[in-house]
Structure formats: structure tokens, C-alpha cells
Amino acid sequence: MNTPVIGVLALQGDVREHLIALAAADAVARPVRRPEELAEVDGLVLPGGESTTISKLAVLFGVMEPLRARVRAGMPVYGTCAGMIMLADKILDPRSGQETIGGIDMIVRRNAFGRQNESFEAAVDVKGVKGHPVEGVFIRAPWVESVGAGAEVLAEHEGHIVAVRQGNVLATSFHPELTGDHRVHSLFVDMVRANRTPESL
């Protein structure tokens, strides 16, 4: 049975909600904090939270460089909100000491949709997700200022790019894990399943 093992980077943010969504999308989901745990998963979710904090904790826990190596080697990764920022090759006005993993040729603007009290929900048509639009929860959300030739725009909201994919790397500005609609997670699980080698099945 082709059931992928997908980790959620459990340093900060809405880890539990992603674990629940991945399990509902027919994956084996587990938290990941250390390099040895990263080595055991077929794919990884980078949750929302505070991107600067996640970046510093990833370095502190020794997972930043192994994670960059796995992404370069083709491991599927999905980032939501702060996770999207972590997957950007470039951030506009990054905070001091903030690092990214990279993986998507895009420039991201932090907190672009406003502060915490300006959070909102909106219906978003996401390419590759069948059926009705996804209900996107935007909480201090970034948007993508621009993408390179290798990145595919999957969704926009009010003229701003809010979902992008480049190869095995997927990112959304919004939080689908907070809505009970697991279709975006199912899209990612399918990406991970397709990436697995016959030897690993």
C-alpha cells in the first residue's frame, strides 16, 4: 500500500492541525524536530507561525541544512503562511538573522495582508484542487510579489499571488488546515506519493 510518511516541522506554529489534515488525507503524519526524524519522512509540511522564529529554531535544532539538502534532492515540501516565506528564494525586508530554506523562485512580502486583527477568510480557486473554491484563512499572511520562470502560480486573491508550486515544492499564503477542508493536503499527499521510488513502497 502506497501510504506516504509525511512530517510536520514541529518547532512552532499550528502543528497539530496539519497532522490531523494529513491523516485525513491518507498519510502517516508525524512531528519532525531533529535531523534523524527528517531522514525518516517522504515529505514535509512547514506550518504557519512566525517565520523568523522558525528559521532560528531550525538552525538551533540542526535541521536547517539537512532540510535544504532534502529539498534540493527533490523531497516534496508544503509551506503555509510562514512556511511559504521559508520556501522563498528571496524575502522583501527580511528581519535580522532570518534565513530561508528556498526551493521556489519567488519573492515574498511578509505580513502583506495586514496585522493579526486584519485576518480574514476568502474563497480561493486553487489550480489542481477539484470542486468548489478553497476557503482560505489569511492570518498575517504574506503574498508573492513575483515568481521566476520555474514557478507556477496556482491561485491569486485580489490580484496578489497566494499559492505557488515549483516541482515538488508547494506553498500557500493561507491556512487550509484550519477549515476542515483537506483538499490542499490531499494534493500534497498525491505529490509525495508520486515522488516515492518503487523501492520505498
MOGILIN-V396053 format. One record per backbone hydrogen bond with DSSP energy under -1.0 kcal/mol. NH is the residue of the N-H (numbers start at 0). CO is the residue of the C=O. E is the energy in kcal/mol with one decimal. If there is no record, write none. Layout:
# MOGILIN-V396053
NH/CO/E, NH/CO/E
This chain:
# MOGILIN-V396053
2/0/-1.7, 5/27/-3.0, 6/42/-2.6, 7/29/-1.7, 8/44/-2.7, 9/31/-2.7, 14/12/-2.0, 17/13/-1.2, 18/14/-2.2, 19/15/-2.2, 20/16/-2.2, 21/17/-2.7, 22/18/-2.0, 23/19/-2.1, 24/20/-1.0, 25/22/-1.5, 26/21/-1.6, 27/3/-2.7, 29/5/-1.7, 31/7/-2.5, 37/33/-2.1, 38/34/-2.0, 40/37/-1.4, 41/4/-3.4, 42/4/-1.0, 43/75/-1.8, 44/6/-2.5, 45/77/-3.1, 53/49/-2.7, 54/50/-2.3, 55/51/-2.2, 56/52/-2.6, 57/53/-2.5, 58/54/-1.6, 59/55/-2.3, 60/56/-2.9, 61/58/-1.0, 62/57/-2.1, 63/57/-1.4, 66/62/-2.3, 67/63/-2.4, 68/64/-2.3, 69/65/-2.3, 70/66/-2.5, 71/67/-2.5, 72/68/-1.8, 73/70/-1.3, 74/69/-2.7, 76/167/-1.9, 77/43/-2.3, 78/169/-2.3, 79/45/-2.3, 80/171/-2.7, 82/79/-2.9, 84/80/-1.6, 85/81/-2.1, 86/82/-1.2, 87/84/-1.1, 88/103/-1.7, 89/105/-1.5, 91/107/-2.8, 97/94/-2.2, 100/85/-2.8, 101/85/-1.9, 103/86/-1.9, 105/103/-2.1, 106/145/-2.4, 107/89/-2.0, 108/142/-2.7, 112/140/-2.4, 113/110/-1.5, 117/114/-1.8, 118/115/-1.6, 119/137/-1.9, 121/135/-2.1, 123/133/-3.4, 126/153/-2.6, 128/125/-2.1, 133/123/-2.9, 135/121/-3.4, 137/119/-3.2, 142/108/-1.3, 143/160/-2.3, 144/106/-2.5, 145/106/-1.1, 147/104/-3.4, 150/147/-1.2, 151/164/-3.4, 153/162/-2.9, 154/162/-1.4, 156/159/-2.8, 159/156/-1.8, 161/154/-2.3, 162/154/-1.3, 163/170/-2.5, 164/151/-2.5, 165/168/-2.7, 168/165/-1.9, 169/76/-2.9, 170/163/-2.4, 171/78/-2.4, 172/161/-3.0, 174/136/-2.0, 177/174/-1.1, 178/175/-1.3, 185/181/-2.3, 186/182/-2.0, 187/183/-2.0, 188/184/-2.9, 189/185/-2.3, 190/186/-1.7, 191/187/-2.5, 192/188/-2.8, 193/189/-2.3, 194/190/-1.2, 199/196/-1.4, 200/197/-1.0
